Amino acid sequence: MGYFYGFLWIAVGLILLFSMTKESRIFYFAGGFFLFLGAWWVADSMMPAVNLFEGGWGLALRCITGVALVVLAVQFVREYKRKKQEAEEQKNKKP
């Protein structure tokens, strides 16, 4: 099952990289994160003795995930505010 999740995350990352980057450049970062997450999951499945989701490795993954979530959330809020402001300007521009 671990391989399935790993390849699922990789597929999501590739979709973000190749399809969604036309909308915003932040999808390069998001796609890269999902590729990293998929590689991590596959590596955990290939090395069951190491268990990459516990201990120091698990803490490192949580820290990387936390940083990625903060970066993506900040970018989302900026994009949301920008588009809301553009919509208001368009609304005020029309008579």
C-alpha positions in Angstrom: 0.0 0.0 0.0 2.9 2.3 0.6 4.0 2.1 -3.0 0.5 3.1 -4.1 0.5 6.2 -1.9 4.0 7.1 -3.1 3.1 6.9 -6.7 -0.1 8.7 -6.1 1.8 11.6 -4.6 4.2 11.5 -7.5 1.3 11.6 -9.9 -0.2 14.6 -8.1 3.1 16.4 -8.2 3.5 15.8 -12.0 -0.1 17.0 -12.6 0.7 20.2 -10.6 3.9 20.7 -12.5 2.7 20.2 -16.0 -0.9 21.3 -15.9 -1.4 23.8 -13.1 1.7 26.0 -13.5 -0.1 27.9 -16.3 -2.3 29.4 -13.6 0.4 30.3 -11.0 4.1 29.8 -10.5 3.5 28.6 -6.9 2.4 25.2 -8.4 6.1 24.6 -9.2 6.7 24.6 -5.4 3.6 22.6 -4.6 4.4 20.0 -7.3 8.0 19.7 -6.1 6.8 19.2 -2.6 4.4 16.4 -3.7 7.2 14.8 -5.7 9.4 14.9 -2.6 6.6 13.4 -0.5 6.1 10.6 -3.0 9.8 9.8 -3.0 9.7 9.8 0.8 6.8 7.4 0.8 8.4 5.0 -1.7 11.7 5.1 0.1 9.8 4.2 3.3 8.2 1.2 1.6 11.6 0.1 0.1 13.4 0.3 3.5 10.9 -1.0 6.2 13.7 -1.3 8.8 14.4 2.4 8.8 10.8 3.6 9.2 11.1 7.1 7.8 7.9 8.3 9.5 9.2 7.9 13.1 12.0 9.3 15.1 14.3 12.0 13.6 13.3 11.2 10.1 9.7 11.7 10.9 10.5 15.0 12.7 12.4 16.2 9.6 9.4 15.3 7.4 7.0 17.2 9.7 9.3 20.2 9.7 9.5 20.2 5.9 5.8 19.7 5.6 5.1 22.6 8.0 7.4 24.9 6.0 5.7 23.9 2.8 2.2 24.5 4.3 3.2 27.9 5.6 4.7 29.0 2.2 1.7 27.7 0.3 -0.8 29.3 2.7 0.9 32.7 2.6 1.0 32.6 -1.2 -2.7 31.5 -1.4 -3.7 34.5 0.8 -1.7 36.9 -1.3 -3.2 35.5 -4.5 -6.7 35.6 -3.1 -6.3 39.3 -2.0 -4.9 40.3 -5.3 -7.7 38.7 -7.3 -10.3 40.2 -5.0 -8.8 43.6 -5.5 -8.7 43.2 -9.3 -12.4 42.1 -9.2 -13.3 45.2 -7.2 -11.3 47.4 -9.6 -13.1 45.9 -12.6 -16.4 46.4 -10.8 -15.7 50.1 -10.1 -14.4 50.6 -13.6 -17.6 49.7 -15.3 -20.3 52.5 -15.3 
